[in-house]
C-alpha cells in the first residue's frame, strides 16, 4: 500500500492523476459528496435550530460503503491529500472527508488542482495547504439556508396548492420568468411605419425631418411623406470613422454557458458536463491530460504561465501586429478570484491536434474555449464605418456601411462573431443621387422577449443571484417541476408556475426577490472572508422567515382539487383529480368518508410474444412510474424485463435479447451484439 493517499471527487480524474504521481501515491475517488444534512429533527431540517443551527450530518444514500472503503485506505496511509474540486463546494467536501474518515490534523493536507496536467499536479502536491474553515462555514450556511427554505416552503406549497417545490434561488429565477410573461401579456403594440429609399447598391432609411427625429404612426402619415418627396436625393454629409472592435474576455462559467447555448445549442447542464470531462482528463496519443482549467470560476484572470507562451504562439502563427493585451477584470461585487478564467491548459494543444481523441460535442466546446482564450490576447479588429446622409425636401435619410480594415482577433474567432462587410459607393457632399424605388412598410412594436436559457443565466449573473456553478441545476429544477415549458427554446411559465410565484409573492415578497437573494449571497461571501458570523446570518434569517411561514400555513387558502365532471359510483359525490406519491389519480371528493379511487385504464402496447407462455410482452409502468416490459398473463407468468425485448434469441444461451440506447444485449448472460 502506498504511504500517500490522494482523495479526489471524480473516478475519471483519479485515473489521470495516479498516472502522474507514481507508485508512492494511491489515488481514489469519493464520487462527490459523501454526507448531507439528515432529514430528522424539527421539520425534518437536520438542523438544531435551538442550538445555533448545529447541523446533523449523515451519509448520503449509497455512500456508506464508499466511506467504509475510504477509511481502510486512510488507515493504511501516512498522509492523506484531500484534493476535491478547487471551489467552495470542494472545500466543504474536503472537510466532510476529513471529519467522516477521522483524519487527524497532522495526517492530512489540502491540495488544489486548478488544471489536470503533469507539471501542475506535481506542483500542487508539492505546495499543499490546509482546509479553509471560513469557506467551509460559508458553504455550510448556504446548505442550511437552502434546506430551511426548500423544506418549509415546499411543504407549504404542496399542502396548499399542490406545487412541487420552492427554493432560495429557484423561486427567484421562476419569478423572473413569470414577471416577463406578465410584461408580455400587458404589452400593447404600437403601429409605426418605415420609409426606405432604395438605391442600386444600398438602401437609406428616413430618420429626420428638418433636423428633428420623425415618427410615423399610420399609413396616412407615411403617404403624406411619400407625396412630399421629390426624385432627387442630395448628399448632405459623408462621414468615415475608423473604429476598433475589441475581443471579449476569456470565458467564466456563466459566459461559457451563454455562448455554448447561443452558438452551439448546448443546455447549461450539457455544457458543464462536457467541460467537466475536458477538465478531468482526455486520453491523447501519448498522454492523459486535462485540456482545460477548472470550469467553475467567475474570474477572467489568466496566469503568466499561460500568457507568455500564448503571446509567443500568436506572434509566430499570425505576426507581431496581432499581439494584444491581457484583459483586466472590472471588479464586480460577488466575484471570487480564487482561480483563473476557463482556458486551455496548453496553447500548443490546438483543436485540430486533439480532435481525433474527442467526441463531436467535446471538440466543439474545446474549440470555442481555445479560440476565445487566444482571441482575448489578440489585437483589436479595425473597421472603417461610413455614414451617408441624404436630404430630400427637408426629409433626411441615412445609410451606414462598414469595411474590415484589419481582422485582429477575428483571425481566430470569426466563426463565433459576425463581421460581414457592407460596402457603400464613393459619393461626395452635394452629389445628387436617384433612387430606383421608395417603399413604405407597416410595423408594430414588439413585447420584450421571453428568456432563453442563455438570457436567463445572463440576467441572474447581472442581478447577483445564485452562483454560476448552480445555474444549470436551477434551470433543470424549474423545468422538471413543470413550472415552465419551452416554446421556440424560450421559457414560458405554466399555470402552476404562475400560481406558485403569486402565492410566494403574496406571503414572502420581501424574501423571495432579487434584492434579498443578492444580499444573502453577499453575506455568504462575508462569512467566507471571516467578516460576519454564520450563526448571526442564520438567526437573523430564521427570525424573519419562520413567523412568516407559520402565518402562511394558517392564512394561505387551500386550492380545491379539480373536478373531472364525473360522479363517484359509490356515493355520488364529484370525482376530483388528486396528487399522490406516484403522480395524479382520480378519487372521490368525499374522502376520507368515501375511499373510492378510479382505476386507471391502461392501453397495453404489445412488444413481442412471451418466450415462456402463450402471452404477449407488453409495455407497463411500475408503481413509481418507471417503464418496464412484462407478460400480460401476470401473475400467472412473471416474465419481465427492464430493457425493451426484441423478437430474437441470444445465440449463446437462447434467452431473449433486449435493446437499450441502440445496444443489443442478452437478458440473461453477458452476450452483446457488436
Buried (B, 14 or more C-beta within 10 A) or exposed (E): EBEBBBBBBBEBBBBBBBBBBEEEBBBBBBBBBBBBBBEEBEBBBBBEBEEEBEBEBBBBEEBEEBBEEBBEBBEEBEBBBBBBBBBBBBBBBBBBBBBBBEBEEEBBBBBBBBBBBBEBBEBBBEEBEEBBEBBBBBBBBBBBBBBBBBBBBBBBBBEBBBBBBBBBBBBBBBBBBBBBBEEBEEEEEEEBBBBBBEBEEBEBEBBBBEEEEBEBEEEEBBEEBEEEBEEEBBBBEBEEEEEEBEBBBBBBBBBBBBBBBBBBEBBBBBBBBBBBBBBBBBEBEEEBBBBBBBBBBBBBBBBEBBBEEBBEBBEEEBEEEBBBEBBEBEEEEBBBEBBBBBBBBBBEBBBEEBEEEBEEBBBBBBBBBBBBBBBBBBBBBBBBBBBBBBBBEEBBBBBBBBBBEBBBBBBBBBEBBEEEEEEBEEBEEEEEBEBEEBEBEEEEEEBEEBBBBBBBBBBBBEBBBBBBBBBBBBBBBBBEBEBBEEEEEBBBBBEBBBBBBEBBBEBBEEBBBBEBBBEBBEBBBBBBEEEBBBBEBBBEBBEEBBEBBEEBBEEBEEBEBEEBEEBBEEEEBBBBEBEEEEEEBBBBBBBEEBEBBBEEEEEEEEBBBBBEEEBBBBBBEEEEEEEEBBBBBBEEBEBBBEBBBEEEEBEEEEBBBBBEEEEBBBBBEEBEEE
